[in-house]
Every structure is written in structure tokens, then in C-alpha cells.
Amino acid sequence: MKEFTAAIIGGGPAGSVCGMLLARAGISTVIIESSERMRWKIGEGLPPVAKPLLRKLGLWERFLSDGHLVSYGNTSAWGSADLVDHSFVFDPNGNGWHLDRCKFDEMLLTAAVEGGAVLQRGTTVTSWSQAAADHWSLVFTGRTGEQARIGARFVVDATGRKRWFARRQGAKEAAHDSLVGWVALLSKEDRTADNDSLTLVEAVEEGWWYLALIPGGKVVAAFMSDPDLGWAKRITKAGIWMDLLKRTTHVRRRVERFGYQIEIGPRMIQANSSYLNPATGRYWLAAGDAAAAFDPLSSQGTLNAMETGMQGALAIEQCLQGRRDALKEYGLKIGEALGSYVVNKQFYYREEGRWPESLFWLRRTHPQFQHGYGGSDVTTR
């Protein structure tokens, strides 16, 4: 059985950044990633504030060379039927980006391996045990059924909203809402005509839409709403999803103007505001969406994953140096960031008041309508 100081379950941005920094610090680290190659996923927006973080990680020049699409802001019909532009022109870090997520995630994972992390790819952790307080034993299984076992002192749960490891340690998932997204990748024959890299957001009576151009001349389009509303169960059918899109104003005009058609999807994804309580335990911690997952309206998901991956690596390093309270401090930072996020989320949702009888919007503006769906009375499981 191979022994490591840290075992990271999940090779997305949180796991990769955490593994990269631990390995660079000389801490033996293994990253266990279930996919054999990165696949398209939602989460293409990266705000300008990511620039200093990428510089700090030593990845800025590599990031620029990968050809991600520059974004100069967003435009939204929110609280009004008219589009209002919100530019990054006054942001001290300049522009943001619409990512090629496959390329971006691969860059981070490759950097972790180059830093010295061991990568177990195409494998899934299937069981665990803890022989001592500071020693974990993990069994992972490959695609063809072969199994292997490793030992580790620390475990990092970077499994996203699944929170696979942390929930098995007794941590509870708490949700502020039940938001889901029905997401599709759209493409067209002419890949040169659409050069609008502003993120388009449009509120509608049943929820809200967003559309974002990504590298390769394709767009990601998503409809966000609650899964318990009457029509929601049928929306994974492409025809029904397109019918809802045609009821929009600005998203429809963009899709029809350039002749976009569905290439992948629509598929349903979890998009609610949720967190883990606690986000740390004895010799383990959660990072990225596993620790706290944000509403896509914030465009903070990928950034939060990288930041918590970095903070988690620092916490483990400090523990190894004798700082017994380092994991607890990490958990407190997660809580502080979540508190600020919730305040901002509530502010933006309350800016939309055009549909006072819509259950979707009532749930986000009137506390008495939030019971039973994960509103102000946080649901746990």
C-alpha cells in the first residue's frame, strides 16, 4: 500500500490547485480523479479578480496561451425588460474570461502533476477506513474493476456538490434554495459571425436565463428555476427547452440571429446555494463546491474552487507545522465567505420585482414562501 501525506478526491479546479500547492511544498500528494479526460461542463465564467490569483499560482502566462475568450462584462434584463450593460472597464484587474473549461481544468491538473502530485486517473474511491486518528486508508477502483489501496494522513474532499467523502464523515449538506439549471451547448455552421462576449442574463417569470459565448464559436445557454414547479420535469426534452427559450426576448433574438442549434443537452444540473456543515473534521477538509456551492448568477464557482483549494493546502501545511487550529480557521474562512455571498445574492434577487405572484420570485423575496424548498429555513441532509 502506497503512503501519502495528502489524498485529494477530485481533480477539478479545487483539487488540482490544492494538490499542486501541497506538492510544490514537498508534501507527498495523490489526486484521485474519476474521469479519464475532461468533458464539457458548465462554469465558463471567470471574473477579473482571477488574474492576481493565477499570477500567484504561477500560471498566468500558461493561462493566456490557452486562448480563452476575453469578456468585457455582462448585459442583463433584470428588474426591467431593457438590457443594461455592466462593464469591467473600471475593474482594476481588467477583463474577465469565458473559459474553455476542458482546457482550463486540464491545465490545472497538469500543473499539479508537474509540481509533483501523483495522479490516479479513471479511478473512483469506493471505500475508506480510519485505522488511527491521523491515518486514512482509501480503496479506489478503476474502469475495468481493478482495485488498489493507498494510505494518507489528510483527505481533501473535492468531489463537488456530491460531497462524497465529507458526508460519510457525518457532515451535513445545508441548502438555501433548490435552484437547478437546464443547460445546453449550442453551435452553428458559421463560427465567425458572433463576436459578442458579454454574458447575457435575462429574467423571466419562471426563473432566469443566461447565455455566454465560449471559445470555438459556441454558446452555453441555461435556464435556471426550481425543480418542483409544474412544468420542470418535462424540460429535459429539447423541444420543450427550446419552446421556453423562444418565450424570452433577448436570448431568443441572439439564438435566432446567428442560427444556433442544440449540440449537447439540455441536461439538468444542481445550481443551488449550499454548503457543508462542518467543512472540516479530524484530518480532513472539503474544498470547492464540496465546501460551499454558489448560484451561477454570482459567476464565482470556479474562482471559489481555486481559492478554497489554495486555502485548504495552506491549512494542511500549517497542521503539519504544528498549527492544530489551522483546519478550524479554514472552516471559519469558508463560513465568512459564504455569509458575504448570501447577503449579495439576496440583494440581487430582490432587484427583480416584475412578477409579484410568481412562486419562483416569491421564494427569493418573501421569507414566508421559502419554507419547504430550502429557503431561509435551511434544509439539511
ZIWOQUI-V275052 format. One record per helix or strand of 2 or more residues. SS is the DSSP state (helix for helix, strand for strand). FROM is the first residue (numbers start at 1). TO is the last residue. Records with the same first field share a line. If there is no record, write none. Layout:
SS: FROM-TO / FROM-TO
//
This chain:
strand: 2-9 / 29-33 / 45-46 / 69-71 / 73-77 / 84-87 / 96-98 / 118-121 / 123-132 / 135-142 / 147-157 / 172-175 / 179-187 / 199-204 / 207-214 / 218-226 / 261-270 / 274-277 / 280-281 / 284-286 / 292-293 / 379-380
helix: 13-24 / 50-56 / 60-65 / 101-114 / 160-162 / 164-167 / 232-234 / 238-246 / 250-258 / 288-290 / 296-298 / 301-320 / 326-349 / 359-365 / 367-369
//
